Amino acid sequence: GKLSAENMETALREIRMALLEADVNFRVVKQLIDSIRGKALGQEVLTALSPAQQVVKIVHEELIKILGSHESRLRFANEPPSIFLIVGLQGSGKTTTTGKLARWLSRNGHSPLMVSVDVYRPAAREQLKVIARDLNLPLYEGVAGEGQPLELARGARREAATTGRDVVLVDTAGRLHIDDELMSELQELREQLTPVEVLFVADAMTGQDAVKSADEFHKRLGITGVILTKMDGDARGGAA
């Protein structure tokens, strides 16, 4: 038989609550629920599936559609080195992510060079140095006179060109919140380095706040991708 409207609305209420509890943005939830309702109401139930299974099938299909059904790979410059700018708030996991990305790139046919341009927190540059050493991958530490973020990043690009490294991962400074000083610095780095990727690193544990800060960074910088960290904790991943 058909799915009854009453059963349908009960199921949709439960789905809505589950999505909201999983940190999914309320606009996304509304869009998803409307879409599921449109597909499911009055649809003939397939003989192989119970009405409840049919709803689950539709929800699954719509979730795939909303999360993107195609894979978009990292981009690389026609003329190496490709610059990847890694941005995000302090404590989001930028530096660790820079190391993970470098390892992933090195295992997939690339030869990355890392550089930290966080000149405000000595511990940040030291942290990347430790990570690079553990991974046995190169780090650009700068030469005399390179004290500013842009100088360090340019130095790393030069080094990469002379040593045949095809990707430079620039680990940038973060703040606890978005401020104009940080954004001006990142905008200058973006303009001067013309990165092929500007990857925003967000802490999945912050839920909808991750979405808000990604939106602000995107308005100011034009990010090309998002990396969600700490997904192995009890974060529900709704921010994705």
C-alpha positions in Angstrom: 0.0 0.0 0.0 0.9 3.7 0.2 2.6 5.5 3.1 -0.1 7.2 5.0 0.3 10.9 5.6 0.0 10.5 9.3 2.7 7.8 9.6 4.8 10.0 7.3 4.6 13.0 9.5 5.4 11.0 12.6 8.5 9.6 10.9 9.5 13.1 9.7 9.2 14.5 13.2 11.6 11.9 14.5 14.0 12.4 11.6 13.9 16.2 12.2 14.7 15.7 15.9 17.5 13.3 15.2 19.1 15.7 12.7 18.9 18.7 15.0 20.4 16.7 17.9 23.2 15.7 15.5 24.1 19.4 15.1 22.8 19.7 11.6 21.9 23.3 10.7 18.2 24.0 11.0 18.0 25.4 7.4 19.6 22.2 6.1 17.1 20.1 8.2 14.1 22.0 6.7 15.4 21.6 3.2 16.0 17.9 3.8 12.6 17.3 5.4 10.7 19.1 2.6 12.6 17.1 0.1 11.9 13.7 1.8 8.2 14.6 2.3 7.9 15.4 -1.4 9.5 12.2 -2.5 7.7 9.9 0.0 4.1 11.1 0.1 1.9 9.1 -2.1 4.8 7.0 -3.4 4.0 3.4 -4.1 5.8 1.3 -1.6 8.1 -1.2 -3.3 7.0 -4.7 -2.6 10.4 -5.6 -1.3 10.4 -2.9 1.3 8.2 -2.1 4.3 6.9 1.5 4.5 9.5 2.2 7.2 12.3 0.8 5.1 11.1 2.9 2.2 11.4 6.1 4.3 14.9 5.1 5.4 15.9 4.5 1.7 14.6 8.0 0.7 16.3 9.6 3.7 19.6 7.9 2.7 19.3 9.0 -0.9 18.5 12.7 0.1 21.4 12.8 2.6 23.8 11.6 -0.1 22.5 14.3 -2.5 22.8 17.1 0.1 26.4 16.0 1.2 27.5 15.9 -2.5 27.4 12.9 -4.6 30.6 13.7 -6.5 34.2 13.7 -5.3 36.2 16.9 -5.7 39.9 16.3 -5.4 42.6 18.6 -4.2 43.9 20.9 -7.0 47.5 21.4 -7.9 49.2 24.3 -9.8 50.2 23.8 -13.4 53.6 25.1 -12.4 54.8 23.7 -9.0 55.1 24.3 -6.2 51.4 24.4 -5.4 50.6 26.5 -2.3 48.0 25.2 0.2 47.0 27.8 2.8 45.8 26.1 6.0 43.6 28.5 8.0 41.3 28.3 11.0 40.7 29.3 14.6 43.3 28.6 17.4 42.9 25.1 18.8 41.0 23.8 15.8 43.8 21.4 14.9 45.5 23.3 12.1 49.0 22.3 12.8 48.3 18.6 13.3 46.2 18.6 10.2 49.1 20.2 8.2 51.2 17.2 9.3 48.5 14.7 8.4 48.0 16.4 5.0 51.7 16.3 4.3 51.9 12.6 5.1 48.9 11.9 2.9 50.4 13.9 0.0 53.8 12.1 0.4 52.1 8.8 0.2 50.2 9.8 -2.9 53.0 10.8 -5.2 53.8 14.3 -4.0 56.7 15.8 -2.1 55.4 18.4 0.4 57.3 21.1 2.3 55.7 22.5 5.5 56.2 25.9 6.9 54.6 27.6 10.0 54.0 31.3 9.6 52.5 31.6 13.1 55.1 34.1 14.4 53.0 35.0 17.4 53.2 31.7 19.3 56.7 30.1 19.4 55.1 26.9 20.5 53.1 26.7 17.3 56.2 26.6 15.1 57.9 24.2 17.5 54.9 21.9 17.3 55.1 21.7 13.5 58.9 21.1 13.8 58.2 18.1 16.1 55.5 16.8 13.7 57.8 17.2 10.7 60.5 15.3 12.5 58.2 12.5 13.5 56.9 12.2 9.9 60.5 12.5 8.5 59.2 15.2 6.1 60.9 18.5 5.4 60.1 21.8 7.3 61.2 25.2 6.2 62.3 27.1 9.3 63.3 30.4 7.7 66.6 32.2 7.4 67.9 35.4 9.1 65.7 38.4 8.3 62.5 36.3 7.7 60.4 37.3 10.7 57.1 38.1 9.0 54.5 35.5 7.8 54.8 36.6 4.1 58.6 36.5 4.2 58.6 33.0 5.7 56.0 31.7 3.2 57.9 33.2 0.2 61.1 31.7 1.6 59.4 28.3 1.7 58.2 28.6 -1.8 61.8 29.5 -3.0 63.1 26.5 -1.1 60.5 24.2 -2.6 61.4 25.3 -6.1 65.1 24.7 -5.6 64.7 21.3 -3.9 62.0 20.0 -6.2 59.2 20.0 -3.6 55.8 20.3 -5.4 53.5 21.3 -2.6 54.0 24.0 0.1 51.7 23.6 3.1 51.5 27.0 4.9 50.3 26.6 8.5 48.9 30.0 9.4 48.2 31.7 12.8 44.9 31.4 14.5 43.0 33.4 17.1 40.4 32.3 19.6 37.9 34.4 17.5 37.9 36.1 14.2 39.4 39.6 14.2 40.4 42.1 11.6 44.1 41.9 12.2 44.2 38.1 11.6 41.9 38.4 8.5 44.1 41.2 7.0 47.2 39.0 7.4 45.4 36.0 5.8 44.1 38.1 3.0 47.6 39.4 2.3 49.0 35.9 2.3 46.2 34.8 -0.1 46.8 37.8 -2.5 50.6 37.5 -2.5 50.9 33.7 -2.6 48.0 32.9 -4.9 47.4 29.5 -3.3 45.5 26.8 -5.3 43.8 25.6 -2.1 42.7 27.6 1.0 41.7 24.9 3.5 39.6 25.9 6.5 40.2 23.6 9.5 37.3 23.4 11.9 36.8 21.5 15.2 33.8 19.2 14.8 33.2 19.4 18.5 32.1 23.0 18.2 29.0 22.0 16.2 27.2 24.9 14.5 29.9 27.3 15.6 32.2 25.5 13.1 29.7 26.4 10.4 29.5 30.0 11.5 33.2 30.5 11.5 33.6 28.7 8.2 31.1 31.1 6.7 33.0 34.2 8.0 36.3 32.9 6.8 34.7 32.2 3.4 33.3 35.7 3.1 36.7 37.2 3.9 39.0 34.8 2.2 37.1 32.5 -0.2 38.0 29.1 1.2 38.2 26.2 -1.3 37.6 23.4 1.2 36.9 22.4 4.8 38.7 19.8 7.0 36.7 18.7 10.1 38.9 17.6 13.0 38.2 15.6 16.2 35.6 13.4 14.5 37.0 10.5 16.5 35.5 12.1 19.7 31.8 12.2 20.4 31.2 15.0 17.8 28.1 14.1 15.8 29.4 15.5 12.5 26.3 17.5 11.7 28.6 20.5 10.9 29.7 18.6 7.7 
